[in-house]
Structures are given as structure tokens and as C-alpha cells.
Amino acid sequence: MILFSIIIPVYNRPDEIYALLQSLTAQTDKYFEVILVEDGSQINCSDVVPQFLSSLDLYYHSKPNSGPGLSRNFGAERSKGGDLIFFVSDCIVPPGYMAAVRVKLTNYYSDVFAGPDRADASFTPIQKAINYSMTSFFTTGGIRGSKKGMEKFHPRSFNMGFSKTVFKNTGGFSAMRFGEDVDLSIRIFQAGFEVHLIEEAFVYHKRRTNFRQFFKQVYNSGIARINLYKLHPHSLKLVHFLPAAFTIGVLLLVVFTFFDILFLIPLFIYIVLIFTASLLEYQDPKVAALSILASFTQLTGYGTGFLAGIWHGLIRKRKDYKAFTKTFYK
């Protein structure tokens, strides 16, 4: 039977790690180990880990800060399992997750597998709204954990797994601070490995807790897309330009409003569309209203980051341009 090694990098997030480890103790399939990698945190998990040593096969490592990708490689190199599963610290894993993965891989093995994310009922309205903006077809095109997305599905590091063979053949994650999971996914496809989306193996992903943090996250993602283009020119698709086009379009519509108020009609239609879709999903008017703000934050944040990446990375030719590295979570 496959032994899974769950690898979790963490940076200054002991409270999130407690919730994640607690969810892992409730798994119906318990044949796995957990490797927690403290990535140079100032606020570490040393008080949290002992509380789970009796209920989980848990290994705790500390290392100097190097970013999430290299921390995942650090954990993978110390794992015993034949298949590796990666989560981020702000995830909660439903009780049937490991069982769903084992059933799928037993019946139809794939060297690379991944699952989608959802918002748990306990999440705050802001977290639910941000989850909507990151998973809706009307914002991201449904590319994050959907077979029906506008782009080929690429596993993301909040919920992805692969065999030791894949790790050895690809070298694992790169040193990129942002977009490192997409970079690895591209290299996985280039190496000829089959990727399988396990829709039943979803996680509850808290993401950021306020819109300021969320803007920084998606701004960095927009920049990362240009850095990925420099590494993998074929990876840039039309869908990646849409948030930048949306950002420019919104700005122009607002300017044109000074000449005719009717230019606000497209924005009004889009707002109604977002509100209605979110209301149908969450059955909560407050979440639906916040989803409007989250959607505009997601699109304009990514769009402005994408444009900044073009300016600094392609026109000014700055190597590996990035922003919000030290103040990302503040």
C-alpha cells in the first residue's frame, strides 16, 4: 500500500498549522507521514508540534529561510513515502481526502495528481468572497482545479502531489518565491508525465484574511506570470492577458463616464453577474456583496502586477523582478 508523505512548508503561521494538523488527525485513511518544514520563521511552531506527536507520524524540521519551493524540496528529500503530497499552511483537509486519493491512485495510478479548493462554512465572509474570486469562471476563467477551465489544468502547491520519480526527474520546485508551483507544473508536462485531477480530493483554502493582503498576493502572481514567460515562453496564453485588459478597460470606462454616464453600464452588468453567481453559490448576500470587491481586487491586482512585470521584466529587462517580498503578509 502506498505510503504518502505530506509536506508542509510554514513561515510564521503556528495558528494555521494547528488547524491543518488537527484536520489531518481526523483522516479516515491514516497511512501517511507528515513533514513540517519551518522556513526560517520568527514565530515558529515549536509549541504546536508536540501536541500532535502522539496522533500523527510527524517530523519537524527547521532551516534558514529560502522560500516555499526550496522548503518543499527539503521536506521531500527527507521523506520515506513513494508519493508526496503538498499543502500550504492555510489549508484544512476534509476527513476523506487521503482515502479519496488512495482510491483514485489504486484504480488509476498517475505520477502527478492534484485537487481543487473550496471555502469551508466556518470561513469568514471575506474569505468566502476571496475564494469565489479565485475559483469563479467569471474571474479566473476556472483554471484553478477545474477540467472545464479556459486553460490546461496546472497543479497548484496548495493541493498537489507527485511520485518520487517525478521529484527526481524534474528536480522539484525552483527557488522562485512566486509562481514556483506553475513553473514545476510546466516542467512536469514537458517531462511527459500524466497529470490527473482528483476532484473529490479538495481542501478548504483560507487564503488571505483581508483585501490588502489579497491584493499583494495577486499582484505578485501577475508579476510571476511574466517571470514564468521568460523561463517558458510557450506558457503565456491569451487568458493571462485578460486581467490586464480588464484593468485598463475599467480605467477607461471610468474616464469616459465624465462624458457620458452610460459608460458605466458594462461595469454595472459585470457587478450584477458577480453578485448573482456568488449569491447562488453561498446563499449569503453579504458574501455576494464582498465577492464584488474581491473580484475587482483579484482582477486589478493581477492585472497591474502583470503590467508591472511587462514594464520591469521585459522592457527594462530587470532579472526576476518581484514586489512585496518582505511585507507580503502585512
VOPA-527901 format. One record per residue (C-alpha): residue in three letters; x, y, z. Coordinates in pm, whole numbers, m for minus. Layout:
VOPA-527901
<pt code="Ala" u="X" v="Y" w="Z"/>
...
//
This chain:
VOPA-527901
<pt code="Met" u="0" v="0" w="0"/>
<pt code="Ile" u="128" v="347" w="m92"/>
<pt code="Leu" u="284" v="544" w="193"/>
<pt code="Phe" u="212" v="911" w="136"/>
<pt code="Ser" u="444" v="1181" w="266"/>
<pt code="Ile" u="260" v="1506" w="335"/>
<pt code="Ile" u="499" v="1801" w="315"/>
<pt code="Ile" u="406" v="2142" w="454"/>
<pt code="Pro" u="633" v="2449" w="448"/>
<pt code="Val" u="547" v="2714" w="705"/>
<pt code="Tyr" u="658" v="3070" w="770"/>
<pt code="Asn" u="531" v="3249" w="1084"/>
<pt code="Arg" u="198" v="3061" w="1087"/>
<pt code="Pro" u="165" v="2843" w="1403"/>
<pt code="Asp" u="m211" v="2905" w="1433"/>
<pt code="Glu" u="m272" v="2793" w="1076"/>
<pt code="Ile" u="m53" v="2487" w="1126"/>
<pt code="Tyr" u="m251" v="2387" w="1433"/>
<pt code="Ala" u="m575" v="2386" w="1232"/>
<pt code="Leu" u="m413" v="2196" w="944"/>
<pt code="Leu" u="m257" v="1929" w="1166"/>
<pt code="Gln" u="m584" v="1895" w="1356"/>
<pt code="Ser" u="m762" v="1822" w="1028"/>
<pt code="Leu" u="m502" v="1558" w="940"/>
<pt code="Thr" u="m568" v="1371" w="1266"/>
<pt code="Ala" u="m930" v="1326" w="1151"/>
<pt code="Gln" u="m839" v="1147" w="824"/>
<pt code="Thr" u="m1020" v="818" w="773"/>
<pt code="Asp" u="m710" v="685" w="592"/>
<pt code="Lys" u="m418" v="727" w="832"/>
<pt code="Tyr" u="m132" v="563" w="640"/>
<pt code="Phe" u="81" v="872" w="585"/>
<pt code="Glu" u="362" v="1071" w="742"/>
<pt code="Val" u="370" v="1448" w="787"/>
<pt code="Ile" u="686" v="1652" w="734"/>
<pt code="Leu" u="664" v="2010" w="860"/>
<pt code="Val" u="940" v="2242" w="738"/>
<pt code="Glu" u="989" v="2567" w="932"/>
<pt code="Asp" u="1129" v="2812" w="677"/>
<pt code="Gly" u="1329" v="3048" w="899"/>
<pt code="Ser" u="1024" v="3169" w="1093"/>
<pt code="Gln" u="1046" v="3426" w="1370"/>
<pt code="Ile" u="721" v="3287" w="1514"/>
<pt code="Asn" u="769" v="2911" w="1492"/>
<pt code="Cys" u="558" v="2602" w="1553"/>
<pt code="Ser" u="768" v="2454" w="1835"/>
<pt code="Asp" u="474" v="2480" w="2079"/>
<pt code="Val" u="225" v="2333" w="1832"/>
<pt code="Val" u="415" v="2025" w="1712"/>
<pt code="Pro" u="435" v="1838" w="2048"/>
<pt code="Gln" u="54" v="1840" w="2070"/>
<pt code="Phe" u="34" v="1611" w="1764"/>
<pt code="Leu" u="328" v="1374" w="1808"/>
<pt code="Ser" u="104" v="1105" w="1959"/>
<pt code="Ser" u="m168" v="1131" w="1692"/>
<pt code="Leu" u="39" v="1181" w="1374"/>
<pt code="Asp" u="357" v="1035" w="1229"/>
<pt code="Leu" u="501" v="1385" w="1240"/>
<pt code="Tyr" u="854" v="1511" w="1169"/>
<pt code="Tyr" u="952" v="1872" w="1234"/>
<pt code="His" u="1249" v="2042" w="1066"/>
<pt code="Ser" u="1381" v="2398" w="1087"/>
<pt code="Lys" u="1602" v="2564" w="828"/>
<pt code="Pro" u="1712" v="2913" w="716"/>
<pt code="Asn" u="1459" v="3100" w="507"/>
<pt code="Ser" u="1472" v="3010" w="138"/>
<pt code="Gly" u="1110" v="3038" w="26"/>
<pt code="Pro" u="833" v="2778" w="m11"/>
<pt code="Gly" u="969" v="2591" w="m313"/>
<pt code="Leu" u="1308" v="2501" w="m171"/>
<pt code="Ser" u="1145" v="2422" w="165"/>
<pt code="Arg" u="923" v="2168" w="m9"/>
<pt code="Asn" u="1231" v="2012" w="m169"/>
<pt code="Phe" u="1394" v="1999" w="174"/>
<pt code="Gly" u="1098" v="1801" w="306"/>
<pt code="Ala" u="1083" v="1575" w="1"/>
<pt code="Glu" u="1449" v="1481" w="42"/>
<pt code="Arg" u="1375" v="1363" w="397"/>
<pt code="Ser" u="1054" v="1176" w="321"/>
<pt code="Lys" u="1001" v="799" w="330"/>
<pt code="Gly" u="690" v="779" w="113"/>
<pt code="Gly" u="679" v="686" w="m252"/>
<pt code="Asp" u="431" v="965" w="m325"/>
<pt code="Leu" u="449" v="1321" w="m198"/>
<pt code="Ile" u="153" v="1546" w="m118"/>
<pt code="Phe" u="196" v="1920" w="m68"/>
<pt code="Phe" u="m29" v="2157" w="124"/>
<pt code="Val" u="13" v="2519" w="228"/>
<pt code="Ser" u="m31" v="2624" w="588"/>
<pt code="Asp" u="m368" v="2798" w="541"/>
<pt code="Cys" u="m546" v="2479" w="427"/>
<pt code="Ile" u="m781" v="2250" w="615"/>
<pt code="Val" u="m808" v="1893" w="484"/>
<pt code="Pro" u="m1152" v="1721" w="491"/>
<pt code="Pro" u="m1158" v="1379" w="667"/>
<pt code="Gly" u="m1200" v="1182" w="344"/>
<pt code="Tyr" u="m917" v="1346" w="149"/>
<pt code="Met" u="m650" v="1077" w="191"/>
<pt code="Ala" u="m900" v="799" w="128"/>
<pt code="Ala" u="m1016" v="967" w="m195"/>
<pt code="Val" u="m657" v="999" w="m320"/>
<pt code="Arg" u="m576" v="636" w="m236"/>
<pt code="Val" u="m888" v="502" w="m410"/>
<pt code="Lys" u="m818" v="703" w="m726"/>
<pt code="Leu" u="m449" v="611" w="m743"/>
<pt code="Thr" u="m520" v="246" w="m667"/>
<pt code="Asn" u="m773" v="224" w="m951"/>
<pt code="Tyr" u="m593" v="454" w="m1191"/>
<pt code="Tyr" u="m238" v="545" w="m1095"/>
<pt code="Ser" u="m89" v="874" w="m1208"/>
<pt code="Asp" u="256" v="1009" w="m1124"/>
<pt code="Val" u="109" v="1357" w="m1074"/>
<pt code="Phe" u="m222" v="1437" w="m911"/>
<pt code="Ala" u="m395" v="1738" w="m761"/>
<pt code="Gly" u="m728" v="1858" w="m630"/>
<pt code="Pro" u="m932" v="2181" w="m617"/>
<pt code="Asp" u="m1010" v="2408" w="m322"/>
<pt code="Arg" u="m1329" v="2527" w="m157"/>
<pt code="Ala" u="m1442" v="2757" w="121"/>
<pt code="Asp" u="m1549" v="2591" w="445"/>
<pt code="Ala" u="m1872" v="2701" w="612"/>
<pt code="Ser" u="m1666" v="2830" w="906"/>
<pt code="Phe" u="m1472" v="3078" w="691"/>
<pt code="Thr" u="m1534" v="3449" w="732"/>
<pt code="Pro" u="m1741" v="3630" w="467"/>
<pt code="Ile" u="m1420" v="3790" w="332"/>
<pt code="Gln" u="m1250" v="3451" w="300"/>
<pt code="Lys" u="m1552" v="3311" w="118"/>
<pt code="Ala" u="m1559" v="3611" w="m114"/>
<pt code="Ile" u="m1189" v="3576" w="m191"/>
<pt code="Asn" u="m1238" v="3206" w="m256"/>
<pt code="Tyr" u="m1514" v="3294" w="m501"/>
<pt code="Ser" u="m1290" v="3539" w="m685"/>
<pt code="Met" u="m1009" v="3282" w="m716"/>
<pt code="Thr" u="m1224" v="2995" w="m840"/>
<pt code="Ser" u="m1507" v="3152" w="m1042"/>
<pt code="Phe" u="m1522" v="3120" w="m1419"/>
<pt code="Phe" u="m1609" v="3493" w="m1431"/>
<pt code="Thr" u="m1279" v="3595" w="m1269"/>
<pt code="Thr" u="m1002" v="3340" w="m1322"/>
<pt code="Gly" u="m1165" v="3150" w="m1606"/>
<pt code="Gly" u="m1195" v="2844" w="m1382"/>
<pt code="Ile" u="m830" v="2747" w="m1435"/>
<pt code="Arg" u="m764" v="2656" w="m1072"/>
<pt code="Gly" u="m879" v="2299" w="m1025"/>
<pt code="Ser" u="m1132" v="2251" w="m1300"/>
<pt code="Lys" u="m1146" v="2032" w="m1608"/>
<pt code="Lys" u="m1364" v="2295" w="m1775"/>
<pt code="Gly" u="m1123" v="2587" w="m1736"/>
<pt code="Met" u="m1008" v="2817" w="m2012"/>
<pt code="Glu" u="m651" v="2687" w="m1980"/>
<pt code="Lys" u="m495" v="2342" w="m1931"/>
<pt code="Phe" u="m513" v="2248" w="m1564"/>
<pt code="His" u="m183" v="2302" w="m1380"/>
<pt code="Pro" u="m147" v="2159" w="m1028"/>
<pt code="Arg" u="m103" v="2424" w="m758"/>
<pt code="Ser" u="103" v="2390" w="m443"/>
<pt code="Phe" u="m192" v="2432" w="m206"/>
<pt code="Asn" u="m307" v="2084" w="m309"/>
<pt code="Met" u="m82" v="1877" w="m532"/>
<pt code="Gly" u="108" v="1550" w="m525"/>
<pt code="Phe" u="357" v="1355" w="m729"/>
<pt code="Ser" u="575" v="1049" w="m709"/>
<pt code="Lys" u="939" v="1038" w="m606"/>
<pt code="Thr" u="1013" v="958" w="m970"/>
<pt code="Val" u="874" v="1296" w="m1073"/>
<pt code="Phe" u="1073" v="1469" w="m799"/>
<pt code="Lys" u="1396" v="1307" w="m913"/>
<pt code="Asn" u="1336" v="1365" w="m1284"/>
<pt code="Thr" u="1234" v="1732" w="m1252"/>
<pt code="Gly" u="1448" v="1835" w="m956"/>
<pt code="Gly" u="1139" v="1951" w="m770"/>
<pt code="Phe" u="1048" v="2312" w="m708"/>
<pt code="Ser" u="1263" v="2604" w="m816"/>
<pt code="Ala" u="1388" v="2892" w="m600"/>
<pt code="Met" u="1115" v="3125" w="m734"/>
<pt code="Arg" u="926" v="3290" w="m448"/>
<pt code="Phe" u="606" v="3325" w="m651"/>
<pt code="Gly" u="481" v="3103" w="m933"/>
<pt code="Glu" u="712" v="2818" w="m832"/>
<pt code="Asp" u="427" v="2568" w="m850"/>
<pt code="Val" u="326" v="2669" w="m1202"/>
<pt code="Asp" u="692" v="2652" w="m1306"/>
<pt code="Leu" u="711" v="2295" w="m1176"/>
<pt code="Ser" u="381" v="2203" w="m1343"/>
<pt code="Ile" u="514" v="2325" w="m1677"/>
<pt code="Arg" u="832" v="2119" w="m1634"/>
<pt code="Ile" u="623" v="1816" w="m1534"/>
<pt code="Phe" u="427" v="1839" w="m1860"/>
<pt code="Gln" u="749" v="1889" w="m2055"/>
<pt code="Ala" u="890" v="1572" w="m1897"/>
<pt code="Gly" u="594" v="1377" w="m2033"/>
<pt code="Phe" u="420" v="1289" w="m1705"/>
<pt code="Glu" u="44" v="1246" w="m1693"/>
<pt code="Val" u="m146" v="1478" w="m1460"/>
<pt code="His" u="m471" v="1362" w="m1301"/>
<pt code="Leu" u="m720" v="1597" w="m1135"/>
<pt code="Ile" u="m891" v="1426" w="m840"/>
<pt code="Glu" u="m1199" v="1642" w="m790"/>
<pt code="Glu" u="m1303" v="1453" w="m475"/>
<pt code="Ala" u="m968" v="1539" w="m309"/>
<pt code="Phe" u="m1044" v="1902" w="m233"/>
<pt code="Val" u="m912" v="2117" w="50"/>
<pt code="Tyr" u="m1059" v="2415" w="231"/>
<pt code="His" u="m824" v="2701" w="149"/>
<pt code="Lys" u="m845" v="3004" w="379"/>
<pt code="Arg" u="m626" v="3225" w="161"/>
<pt code="Arg" u="m569" v="3581" w="289"/>
<pt code="Thr" u="m783" v="3735" w="560"/>
<pt code="Asn" u="m819" v="4089" w="422"/>
<pt code="Phe" u="m822" v="4263" w="87"/>
<pt code="Arg" u="m489" v="4438" w="140"/>
<pt code="Gln" u="m309" v="4107" w="180"/>
<pt code="Phe" u="m508" v="3960" w="m107"/>
<pt code="Phe" u="m409" v="4244" w="m340"/>
<pt code="Lys" u="m40" v="4183" w="m264"/>
<pt code="Gln" u="m82" v="3812" w="m329"/>
<pt code="Val" u="m243" v="3853" w="m671"/>
<pt code="Tyr" u="m12" v="4143" w="m765"/>
<pt code="Asn" u="284" v="3911" w="m708"/>
<pt code="Ser" u="108" v="3643" w="m912"/>
<pt code="Gly" u="76" v="3883" w="m1204"/>
<pt code="Ile" u="447" v="3960" w="m1191"/>
<pt code="Ala" u="525" v="3589" w="m1159"/>
<pt code="Arg" u="339" v="3518" w="m1483"/>
<pt code="Ile" u="588" v="3737" w="m1673"/>
<pt code="Asn" u="882" v="3572" w="m1494"/>
<pt code="Leu" u="736" v="3237" w="m1599"/>
<pt code="Tyr" u="711" v="3361" w="m1957"/>
<pt code="Lys" u="1083" v="3443" w="m1951"/>
<pt code="Leu" u="1154" v="3086" w="m1842"/>
<pt code="His" u="887" v="2918" w="m2056"/>
<pt code="Pro" u="785" v="3146" w="m2347"/>
<pt code="His" u="522" v="2899" w="m2468"/>
<pt code="Ser" u="339" v="2916" w="m2133"/>
<pt code="Leu" u="189" v="3262" w="m2185"/>
<pt code="Lys" u="m171" v="3230" w="m2311"/>
<pt code="Leu" u="m444" v="3475" w="m2406"/>
<pt code="Val" u="m626" v="3410" w="m2077"/>
<pt code="His" u="m330" v="3555" w="m1885"/>
<pt code="Phe" u="m378" v="3894" w="m2055"/>
<pt code="Leu" u="m743" v="3924" w="m1956"/>
<pt code="Pro" u="m694" v="4076" w="m1606"/>
<pt code="Ala" u="m465" v="4345" w="m1753"/>
<pt code="Ala" u="m721" v="4414" w="m2026"/>
<pt code="Phe" u="m993" v="4429" w="m1759"/>
<pt code="Thr" u="m787" v="4675" w="m1551"/>
<pt code="Ile" u="m724" v="4905" w="m1847"/>
<pt code="Gly" u="m1088" v="4872" w="m1955"/>
<pt code="Val" u="m1222" v="4969" w="m1613"/>
<pt code="Leu" u="m993" v="5272" w="m1604"/>
<pt code="Leu" u="m1108" v="5383" w="m1948"/>
<pt code="Leu" u="m1476" v="5334" w="m1864"/>
<pt code="Val" u="m1438" v="5545" w="m1551"/>
<pt code="Val" u="m1266" v="5820" w="m1751"/>
<pt code="Phe" u="m1531" v="5808" w="m2026"/>
<pt code="Thr" u="m1800" v="5842" w="m1760"/>
<pt code="Phe" u="m1709" v="6211" w="m1738"/>
<pt code="Phe" u="m1852" v="6242" w="m2090"/>
<pt code="Asp" u="m2146" v="6002" w="m2060"/>
<pt code="Ile" u="m2272" v="5810" w="m1756"/>
<pt code="Leu" u="m2383" v="5526" w="m1986"/>
<pt code="Phe" u="m2023" v="5405" w="m1998"/>
<pt code="Leu" u="m2084" v="5259" w="m1652"/>
<pt code="Ile" u="m2338" v="5010" w="m1791"/>
<pt code="Pro" u="m2078" v="4735" w="m1868"/>
<pt code="Leu" u="m1941" v="4763" w="m1514"/>
<pt code="Phe" u="m2292" v="4751" w="m1371"/>
<pt code="Ile" u="m2370" v="4435" w="m1571"/>
<pt code="Tyr" u="m2049" v="4269" w="m1453"/>
<pt code="Ile" u="m2123" v="4363" w="m1090"/>
<pt code="Val" u="m2472" v="4214" w="m1113"/>
<pt code="Leu" u="m2329" v="3899" w="m1270"/>
<pt code="Ile" u="m2072" v="3854" w="m991"/>
<pt code="Phe" u="m2328" v="3925" w="m717"/>
<pt code="Thr" u="m2580" v="3679" w="m861"/>
<pt code="Ala" u="m2331" v="3398" w="m917"/>
<pt code="Ser" u="m2185" v="3434" w="m567"/>
<pt code="Leu" u="m2530" v="3453" w="m410"/>
<pt code="Leu" u="m2631" v="3130" w="m582"/>
<pt code="Glu" u="m2314" v="2961" w="m456"/>
<pt code="Tyr" u="m2308" v="3082" w="m94"/>
<pt code="Gln" u="m2669" v="3184" w="m31"/>
<pt code="Asp" u="m2542" v="3490" w="160"/>
<pt code="Pro" u="m2598" v="3850" w="39"/>
<pt code="Lys" u="m2302" v="3976" w="245"/>
<pt code="Val" u="m2065" v="3727" w="82"/>
<pt code="Ala" u="m2212" v="3815" w="m258"/>
<pt code="Ala" u="m2150" v="4185" w="m198"/>
<pt code="Leu" u="m1795" v="4121" w="m79"/>
<pt code="Ser" u="m1739" v="3898" w="m383"/>
<pt code="Ile" u="m1774" v="4209" w="m600"/>
<pt code="Leu" u="m1489" v="4378" w="m413"/>
<pt code="Ala" u="m1285" v="4057" w="m410"/>
<pt code="Ser" u="m1332" v="4006" w="m784"/>
<pt code="Phe" u="m1222" v="4360" w="m869"/>
<pt code="Thr" u="m926" v="4324" w="m630"/>
<pt code="Gln" u="m829" v="3993" w="m790"/>
<pt code="Leu" u="m850" v="4118" w="m1146"/>
<pt code="Thr" u="m696" v="4462" w="m1100"/>
<pt code="Gly" u="m430" v="4330" w="m860"/>
<pt code="Tyr" u="m321" v="4058" w="m1100"/>
<pt code="Gly" u="m361" v="4294" w="m1396"/>
<pt code="Thr" u="m143" v="4571" w="m1252"/>
<pt code="Gly" u="116" v="4314" w="m1141"/>
<pt code="Phe" u="116" v="4168" w="m1491"/>
<pt code="Leu" u="166" v="4513" w="m1644"/>
<pt code="Ala" u="441" v="4592" w="m1392"/>
<pt code="Gly" u="607" v="4262" w="m1485"/>
<pt code="Ile" u="599" v="4359" w="m1852"/>
<pt code="Trp" u="747" v="4702" w="m1778"/>
<pt code="His" u="1019" v="4595" w="m1536"/>
<pt code="Gly" u="1086" v="4242" w="m1660"/>
<pt code="Leu" u="1053" v="4274" w="m2037"/>
<pt code="Ile" u="1103" v="4641" w="m2124"/>
<pt code="Arg" u="1354" v="4740" w="m1853"/>
<pt code="Lys" u="1489" v="4382" w="m1853"/>
<pt code="Arg" u="1520" v="4354" w="m1475"/>
<pt code="Lys" u="1605" v="3997" w="m1382"/>
<pt code="Asp" u="1342" v="3812" w="m1172"/>
<pt code="Tyr" u="1155" v="4132" w="m1079"/>
<pt code="Lys" u="933" v="4088" w="m774"/>
<pt code="Ala" u="745" v="4301" w="m520"/>
<pt code="Phe" u="606" v="4272" w="m166"/>
<pt code="Thr" u="862" v="4009" w="m66"/>
<pt code="Lys" u="926" v="4130" w="288"/>
<pt code="Thr" u="584" v="4281" w="360"/>
<pt code="Phe" u="374" v="4021" w="180"/>
<pt code="Tyr" u="164" v="3926" w="483"/>
<pt code="Lys" u="141" v="4270" w="648"/>
//
